Amino acid sequence: MSTVTAIRTRLGPKPGFREVSPERRRRRRVQLVWALLVMNVMTYFPGSLQLIPFPGIVGKLIAQGALPLALLLVLTVNRPARVRPSVYIFLASLLVTEAVMASLRSEFLISALYRSTRLFLFVVVLWLLTPWWTRKDLLLVRTHLIVLWFIVGSVVFGFLIAPGASRPDGRLVGMVWPIPPTQTGHYAAMAAGLTVVLWMAGLLKRNAALASVLTAVPVLLLTHTRTALIALLVGSVVAGLSLFTARSRVRKFFAIGIGVFSVGALTAGSLVTTWLARGQDTEQVTALTGRTFVWDAIIAQQRTTWQTLFGFGLSNKSFNGLPIDSNWLGTYYDTGVLGVSFCIAMVLFVFVGAWFTPQGPRRAVALFIVAYCVVASFTESGLSEASPYLLELTLAASLVYSRPPQEGVE
């Protein structure tokens, strides 16, 4: 030990200096890894409106560079590299293997292999985060909610600075970081839902929860994203029912919610109908804004046996230049019947695991996320690629993990 170190040891830390414990430093790095994963799935859309525009290549480098940076960072905190056995991650690894096999015979080989490599690295980082799945403080859930608050806050900031430009076509988008209305609605709905569930479980103070909900819900409504709103309602009801017998605040919340819904249905029914219609006629609403035409074309497409089983390789989830906007048909197009089977197995595993998890916050949050993802999967894609939906389903899987925590991780 050097003379300076010995003197500092005897004298103690400097006045006003707060020493950070090694465990806290590890926790912060884990939180940063999760934030980088979220940044990676926030696709940069060049040409979108921004408060501070910068070249598209820079935005793509920021988003895509977040993944290798997350991998390097998680290796510094998980050293030597340790992973927990997990059926969910094993299924995700099978999906990666199948995606690579499909991409090797893709017409667009380079782009398909790039997306497969990205999915592979994404799942590797998720593997390396498994030692932190069973923390009693729900570190990953809290981190995800904090990141969502930052995203929603950036959307609100952009709206306050440029209220007109932030609502092209009447739907709210992100202006600080270009976020399309559907993704903006997803982040707002997930932030509101996690806040409500954590408050119902007694893990979040009322004032903080109220401030979060009163910010996120208006953002969701301004995006006019019907899928996110319905998924939020379904997920909140499912999570609330899992806590119904355990907490009086949940029963009061349901009673107030039923009252508000009844009064709203009688007094604001036409307003709700107008919001849901989004200026579309009956035919457009029935066709889900043209989605059903794309879905019918995918189902009617001629395929070989290989393409039926393995698909055409990972794509940008579009068909003939039109977005597929369905997780199940998008997965079927990219990875075939096997890919769909793996996605179904992942969702079922999380749902069954949550169902048999003891009553409490972990079960409630897991049920909310899996219910949200199931509802959203009909008109949104993402479970078969590196996306917010895959990340959040992994978050739910971490909550139903029943193995005792490893020593030194908690």
C-alpha positions as CSV (number, residue, x, y, z in Angstrom):
1,M,0.0,0.0,0.0
2,S,1.4,3.4,-0.9
3,T,2.0,6.2,1.6
4,V,-0.9,8.3,0.2
5,T,-3.3,5.4,0.3
6,A,-2.2,4.6,3.9
7,I,-2.8,8.2,5.0
8,R,-6.2,8.3,3.3
9,T,-7.1,5.0,4.9
10,R,-6.3,6.4,8.4
11,L,-7.9,9.8,7.8
12,G,-11.0,8.3,6.1
13,P,-12.7,9.8,3.0
14,K,-12.6,13.5,2.2
15,P,-15.3,15.7,3.7
16,G,-18.3,15.7,1.4
17,F,-16.9,12.7,-0.6
18,R,-19.3,9.8,-1.0
19,E,-17.7,6.5,-1.8
20,V,-19.6,4.3,-4.2
21,S,-19.7,0.7,-3.2
22,P,-18.7,-2.0,-5.8
23,E,-22.2,-3.5,-5.7
24,R,-23.7,-0.1,-6.6
25,R,-21.2,0.4,-9.4
26,R,-22.3,-3.0,-10.8
27,R,-25.9,-2.1,-10.5
28,R,-25.4,1.1,-12.4
29,R,-23.6,-0.7,-15.2
30,V,-26.4,-3.2,-15.5
31,Q,-28.8,-0.3,-15.7
32,L,-26.7,1.3,-18.4
33,V,-26.6,-2.0,-20.4
34,W,-30.4,-2.2,-20.3
35,A,-30.7,1.5,-21.4
36,L,-28.4,0.7,-24.3
37,L,-30.6,-2.2,-25.4
38,V,-33.6,0.1,-25.4
39,M,-31.6,2.6,-27.5
40,N,-30.7,-0.1,-29.9
41,V,-34.4,-1.0,-30.6
42,M,-35.4,2.7,-31.0
43,T,-35.0,2.6,-34.8
44,Y,-33.7,5.8,-36.3
45,F,-35.9,7.0,-39.2
46,P,-33.9,9.4,-41.4
47,G,-35.8,12.3,-42.9
48,S,-38.1,12.5,-39.9
49,L,-38.8,15.8,-38.2
50,Q,-36.3,16.7,-35.4
51,L,-35.6,19.6,-33.2
52,I,-31.9,19.2,-33.9
53,P,-31.5,17.5,-37.2
54,F,-28.3,15.5,-37.8
55,P,-27.2,13.2,-40.7
56,G,-29.1,9.9,-40.9
57,I,-25.8,7.9,-40.8
58,V,-25.1,9.4,-37.4
59,G,-28.5,8.5,-36.0
60,K,-28.1,4.9,-37.3
61,L,-24.6,4.6,-35.8
62,I,-26.0,5.7,-32.4
63,A,-28.8,3.2,-32.5
64,Q,-26.9,0.3,-33.9
65,G,-23.7,1.0,-32.0
66,A,-25.6,0.8,-28.7
67,L,-25.7,-3.0,-29.0
68,P,-22.0,-3.8,-29.2
69,L,-21.4,-1.2,-26.5
70,A,-24.0,-3.0,-24.3
71,L,-22.2,-6.3,-25.0
72,L,-18.8,-4.9,-24.0
73,L,-20.2,-3.3,-20.9
74,V,-22.1,-6.4,-19.7
75,L,-18.9,-8.4,-20.0
76,T,-17.2,-6.0,-17.6
77,V,-19.9,-6.4,-15.0
78,N,-20.5,-10.2,-15.6
79,R,-16.9,-11.3,-15.1
80,P,-16.2,-14.1,-15.4
81,A,-19.1,-14.6,-17.7
82,R,-21.9,-16.5,-16.0
83,V,-25.4,-17.3,-17.2
84,R,-28.5,-18.9,-15.6
85,P,-30.3,-21.8,-17.3
86,S,-33.5,-20.5,-18.7
87,V,-36.1,-22.2,-20.9
88,Y,-37.1,-18.8,-22.3
89,I,-33.6,-17.8,-23.4
90,F,-33.1,-21.3,-24.8
91,L,-36.2,-20.8,-27.0
92,A,-34.9,-17.4,-28.1
93,S,-31.6,-19.0,-29.0
94,L,-33.5,-21.6,-31.1
95,L,-35.2,-18.7,-32.8
96,V,-31.9,-17.1,-33.6
97,T,-30.5,-20.4,-35.0
98,E,-33.6,-20.8,-37.2
99,A,-33.3,-17.1,-38.4
100,V,-29.7,-17.6,-39.4
101,M,-30.6,-20.8,-41.3
102,A,-33.4,-19.0,-43.1
103,S,-31.2,-15.9,-43.9
104,L,-28.5,-18.0,-45.5
105,R,-31.0,-18.8,-48.3
106,S,-32.5,-15.4,-48.4
107,E,-32.7,-13.4,-51.7
108,F,-31.3,-10.4,-49.7
109,L,-28.5,-12.3,-48.1
110,I,-26.4,-9.4,-46.7
111,S,-29.3,-7.5,-45.0
112,A,-30.8,-10.8,-43.7
113,L,-27.5,-11.9,-42.2
114,Y,-27.0,-8.5,-40.7
115,R,-30.4,-8.6,-38.9
116,S,-29.7,-12.2,-37.8
117,T,-26.3,-11.2,-36.4
118,R,-28.0,-8.3,-34.6
119,L,-30.6,-10.7,-33.1
120,F,-27.8,-13.1,-32.1
121,L,-25.9,-10.3,-30.2
122,F,-29.1,-9.1,-28.7
123,V,-29.9,-12.5,-27.2
124,V,-26.3,-12.9,-26.0
125,V,-26.6,-9.7,-24.0
126,L,-29.9,-11.0,-22.6
127,W,-28.1,-14.3,-21.6
128,L,-25.4,-12.3,-19.8
129,L,-28.0,-10.4,-17.9
130,T,-29.7,-13.5,-16.4
131,P,-27.7,-13.3,-13.1
132,W,-29.7,-10.2,-12.3
133,W,-33.1,-11.7,-13.0
134,T,-34.0,-12.6,-9.5
135,R,-33.1,-9.4,-7.6
136,K,-35.7,-8.6,-5.0
137,D,-35.6,-4.9,-5.9
138,L,-36.8,-5.6,-9.4
139,L,-33.8,-3.7,-10.8
140,L,-34.5,-4.4,-14.5
141,V,-38.2,-3.4,-14.2
142,R,-37.4,-0.2,-12.4
143,T,-34.6,0.5,-15.0
144,H,-37.0,-0.1,-17.9
145,L,-39.6,2.3,-16.3
146,I,-37.0,5.0,-15.8
147,V,-35.9,4.7,-19.4
148,L,-39.5,4.9,-20.6
149,W,-40.0,8.0,-18.5
150,F,-37.1,9.6,-20.2
151,I,-38.5,8.7,-23.6
152,V,-42.0,10.0,-22.9
153,G,-40.4,13.1,-21.3
154,S,-38.4,13.8,-24.5
155,V,-41.7,13.5,-26.5
156,V,-43.4,16.0,-24.2
157,F,-40.4,18.3,-24.5
158,G,-40.6,18.2,-28.3
159,F,-44.4,18.8,-28.2
160,L,-43.9,21.9,-26.0
161,I,-41.2,23.3,-28.2
162,A,-42.9,22.6,-31.5
163,P,-46.5,21.7,-31.0
164,G,-47.4,22.0,-34.6
165,A,-44.5,20.1,-36.1
166,S,-44.7,17.3,-33.6
167,R,-48.2,16.3,-34.8
168,P,-47.9,15.7,-38.6
169,D,-51.1,14.1,-39.8
170,G,-52.6,14.9,-36.4
171,R,-50.6,12.1,-34.6
172,L,-47.9,12.9,-32.0
173,V,-44.4,11.9,-32.8
174,G,-41.0,12.2,-31.1
175,M,-39.0,15.3,-32.0
176,V,-35.8,15.0,-29.9
177,W,-35.3,11.5,-31.3
178,P,-37.5,10.7,-34.3
179,I,-40.1,8.2,-33.0
180,P,-43.1,7.4,-35.2
181,P,-46.6,7.6,-33.6
182,T,-47.1,3.9,-33.1
183,Q,-43.8,3.5,-31.2
184,T,-44.5,6.7,-29.2
185,G,-47.9,5.3,-28.3
186,H,-46.2,2.0,-27.3
187,Y,-43.7,3.7,-25.0
188,A,-46.4,5.8,-23.4
189,A,-48.7,2.9,-22.8
190,M,-46.0,0.7,-21.4
191,A,-44.9,3.5,-19.0
192,A,-48.4,4.1,-17.9
193,G,-49.1,0.4,-17.4
194,L,-46.0,-0.4,-15.5
195,T,-46.6,2.6,-13.3
196,V,-50.2,1.6,-12.5
197,V,-49.2,-2.0,-11.8
198,L,-46.3,-1.0,-9.5
199,W,-48.6,1.4,-7.7
200,M,-51.2,-1.3,-7.2
201,A,-48.5,-3.6,-5.9
202,G,-47.4,-1.0,-3.4
203,L,-44.0,-0.4,-4.9
204,L,-44.5,3.1,-6.2
205,K,-45.7,6.2,-4.3
206,R,-49.0,7.7,-5.2
207,N,-47.7,11.1,-6.2
208,A,-45.0,9.7,-8.5
209,A,-47.5,7.3,-10.1
210,L,-50.1,10.0,-10.6
211,A,-47.6,12.3,-12.3
212,S,-46.4,9.5,-14.6
213,V,-49.9,8.5,-15.6
214,L,-51.1,12.1,-16.1
215,T,-48.1,12.6,-18.5
216,A,-48.1,9.2,-20.3
217,V,-51.8,8.8,-21.0
218,P,-52.3,12.2,-22.8
219,V,-49.2,11.3,-24.9
220,L,-50.8,8.0,-25.8
221,L,-54.1,9.7,-26.7
222,L,-52.4,12.2,-28.9
223,T,-50.7,9.5,-30.9
224,H,-54.1,8.0,-31.7
225,T,-52.6,4.5,-31.4
226,R,-55.6,2.2,-30.8
227,T,-53.6,-1.0,-30.4
228,A,-51.5,0.4,-27.6
229,L,-54.6,1.8,-25.8
230,I,-56.4,-1.5,-25.9
231,A,-53.3,-3.5,-24.9
232,L,-52.8,-1.1,-22.0
233,L,-56.4,-1.6,-20.8
234,V,-56.3,-5.4,-21.1
235,G,-52.9,-5.7,-19.5
236,S,-53.9,-3.5,-16.6
237,V,-57.1,-5.5,-16.0
238,V,-55.2,-8.8,-16.0
239,A,-52.5,-7.5,-13.7
240,G,-55.1,-5.9,-11.4
241,L,-57.1,-9.1,-11.1
242,S,-54.0,-11.0,-10.0
243,L,-53.7,-8.6,-7.0
244,F,-57.5,-8.1,-6.5
245,T,-57.7,-10.3,-3.3
246,A,-54.4,-9.1,-1.8
247,R,-54.7,-5.3,-1.9
248,S,-57.6,-3.0,-1.0
249,R,-56.2,-0.2,-3.2
250,V,-56.7,-2.5,-6.2
251,R,-60.3,-3.1,-5.3
252,K,-60.9,0.6,-4.9
253,F,-59.1,1.3,-8.2
254,F,-61.3,-1.2,-10.0
255,A,-64.4,0.3,-8.4
256,I,-63.4,3.8,-9.5
257,G,-62.4,2.6,-12.9
258,I,-65.8,0.9,-13.5
259,G,-67.6,4.1,-12.4
260,V,-65.5,6.3,-14.7
261,F,-66.0,3.9,-17.6
262,S,-69.7,3.8,-17.1
263,V,-70.1,7.6,-16.9
264,G,-67.7,8.1,-19.8
265,A,-69.6,5.6,-22.0
266,L,-72.8,7.6,-21.4
267,T,-71.4,11.1,-21.8
268,A,-68.5,10.9,-24.1
269,G,-69.4,7.9,-26.3
270,S,-69.3,9.9,-29.5
271,L,-66.0,11.5,-28.6
272,V,-64.5,8.0,-28.0
273,T,-65.9,6.7,-31.3
274,T,-64.4,9.7,-33.2
275,W,-61.0,9.1,-31.5
276,L,-61.1,5.4,-32.4
277,A,-62.1,6.1,-36.0
278,R,-59.2,8.5,-36.5
279,G,-60.9,10.1,-39.4
280,Q,-61.3,6.8,-41.3
281,D,-64.5,5.4,-42.8
282,T,-66.0,2.0,-41.9
283,E,-64.1,0.1,-44.7
284,Q,-60.8,1.4,-43.6
285,V,-61.4,0.6,-39.9
286,T,-62.6,-2.9,-40.8
287,A,-59.5,-3.4,-43.0
288,L,-57.3,-2.2,-40.1
289,T,-55.9,0.7,-42.2
290,G,-55.1,-1.7,-45.1
291,R,-53.3,-4.3,-43.0
292,T,-55.7,-7.1,-44.0
293,F,-54.9,-6.7,-47.7
294,V,-51.2,-7.3,-46.9
295,W,-52.0,-10.2,-44.6
296,D,-54.1,-11.9,-47.3
297,A,-51.3,-11.5,-49.8
298,I,-48.8,-13.1,-47.5
299,I,-51.0,-16.1,-46.8
300,A,-51.8,-16.5,-50.5
301,Q,-48.1,-16.4,-51.5
302,Q,-46.6,-19.5,-53.1
303,R,-43.9,-21.1,-51.0
304,T,-41.6,-24.1,-51.2
305,T,-41.5,-26.6,-48.3
306,W,-38.3,-24.9,-47.1
307,Q,-39.9,-21.5,-47.2
308,T,-42.9,-22.8,-45.4
309,L,-40.8,-24.2,-42.6
310,F,-38.0,-21.6,-42.4
311,G,-39.3,-18.5,-44.2
312,F,-37.5,-16.1,-46.4
313,G,-34.9,-14.7,-43.8
314,L,-35.1,-11.7,-41.5
315,S,-36.4,-8.6,-43.3
316,N,-37.6,-5.2,-42.4
317,K,-41.1,-6.6,-41.9
318,S,-42.5,-5.4,-45.1
319,F,-44.1,-7.2,-48.1
320,N,-44.0,-5.6,-51.6
321,G,-43.1,-2.3,-50.0
322,L,-46.0,-2.3,-47.5
323,P,-45.6,-2.9,-43.7
324,I,-46.8,-6.2,-42.5
325,D,-47.8,-4.9,-39.0
326,S,-48.5,-8.3,-37.5
327,N,-46.0,-10.2,-35.4
328,W,-47.4,-13.6,-36.4
329,L,-47.6,-13.0,-40.1
330,G,-44.3,-11.1,-40.1
331,T,-42.7,-14.0,-38.2
332,Y,-44.2,-16.4,-40.6
333,Y,-42.9,-14.5,-43.6
334,D,-39.4,-14.2,-42.2
335,T,-38.9,-17.5,-40.3
336,G,-41.8,-19.7,-41.4
337,V,-43.8,-22.1,-39.3
338,L,-40.8,-22.9,-37.0
339,G,-40.3,-19.3,-36.1
340,V,-43.9,-18.9,-35.3
341,S,-43.8,-22.0,-33.1
342,F,-40.8,-20.6,-31.2
343,C,-42.6,-17.3,-30.6
344,I,-45.7,-19.0,-29.4
345,A,-43.6,-21.2,-27.1
346,M,-41.9,-18.1,-25.6
347,V,-45.2,-16.3,-24.9
348,L,-46.8,-19.5,-23.5
349,F,-43.8,-20.1,-21.3
350,V,-43.9,-16.6,-19.8
351,F,-47.7,-16.8,-19.3
352,V,-47.7,-20.2,-17.7
353,G,-44.7,-19.2,-15.5
354,A,-46.5,-16.0,-14.4
355,W,-49.7,-18.0,-13.7
356,F,-47.9,-20.3,-11.3
357,T,-45.8,-17.5,-9.7
358,P,-46.9,-16.7,-6.2
359,Q,-49.2,-13.7,-5.9
360,G,-47.3,-10.4,-5.7
361,P,-45.6,-7.7,-7.8
362,R,-43.5,-10.0,-9.9
363,R,-46.5,-12.0,-11.0
364,A,-48.6,-8.8,-11.7
365,V,-45.9,-7.1,-13.8
366,A,-45.2,-10.3,-15.7
367,L,-48.9,-10.8,-16.5
368,F,-49.3,-7.1,-17.6
369,I,-46.4,-7.4,-20.0
370,V,-47.4,-10.7,-21.5
371,A,-51.0,-9.6,-21.9
372,Y,-49.9,-6.4,-23.5
373,C,-47.6,-8.2,-25.9
374,V,-50.2,-10.7,-26.9
375,V,-52.8,-8.0,-27.7
376,A,-50.3,-5.8,-29.5
377,S,-48.9,-8.7,-31.5
378,F,-51.9,-8.8,-33.8
379,T,-51.1,-5.4,-35.3
380,E,-47.5,-4.8,-34.3
381,S,-44.4,-6.9,-35.1
382,G,-41.3,-7.6,-33.1
383,L,-41.2,-10.8,-31.1
384,S,-38.9,-12.4,-33.8
385,E,-36.4,-9.6,-34.0
386,A,-34.5,-7.2,-31.7
387,S,-37.3,-5.0,-30.7
388,P,-39.1,-3.4,-27.7
389,Y,-41.5,-6.3,-27.6
390,L,-38.8,-8.9,-27.4
391,L,-37.0,-6.9,-24.7
392,E,-40.2,-6.5,-22.7
393,L,-41.2,-10.1,-23.0
394,T,-37.7,-11.0,-21.7
395,L,-38.4,-8.6,-18.8
396,A,-41.5,-10.6,-18.0
397,A,-39.6,-13.9,-18.3
398,S,-37.1,-12.6,-15.7
399,L,-39.9,-12.0,-13.2
400,V,-41.2,-15.6,-13.4
401,Y,-37.7,-17.1,-12.9
402,S,-37.9,-19.2,-9.7
403,R,-34.2,-20.2,-9.1
404,P,-32.6,-18.7,-6.0
405,P,-30.2,-15.8,-6.7
406,Q,-26.5,-16.5,-7.1
407,E,-24.2,-15.4,-4.3
408,G,-22.6,-12.0,-5.0
409,V,-25.2,-10.8,-7.5
410,E,-27.9,-9.4,-5.2
